[in-house]
Amino acid sequence: MLTPPKKTSILPHVLWVKLTAVLGTRFQVSAATIRKVLPKELQITEYGRVRKLDGGDNMQARELVAAGTDSRDMSFVRVSTYIYIYI
């Protein structure tokens, strides 16, 4: 389930070109054909949070949701090193 905050904007041209290439590959047509169908000024909506249904995880987009001072993102890794020296 997509949840707020949300932001509506125009897809940047660089991403529009990549999107049309991906869709062309996926549907086995030329990117030029897709570019005729998709407007260059494609309006998109970005959501800041997504919740997996049926009791799943909540995921947040850092660009739209400010991180708290005590929060960790999912890339946090704790590493412990133990060195054993046998003499």
Secondary structure, DSSP 8 states (H G I E B T S, - for coil): -EEEEEEEEE--HHHHHHHHHHHHHHTTS-HHHHHHHS-SS-EEEEEEEEE-TTT--EEE-TTTS---TT---TT------------
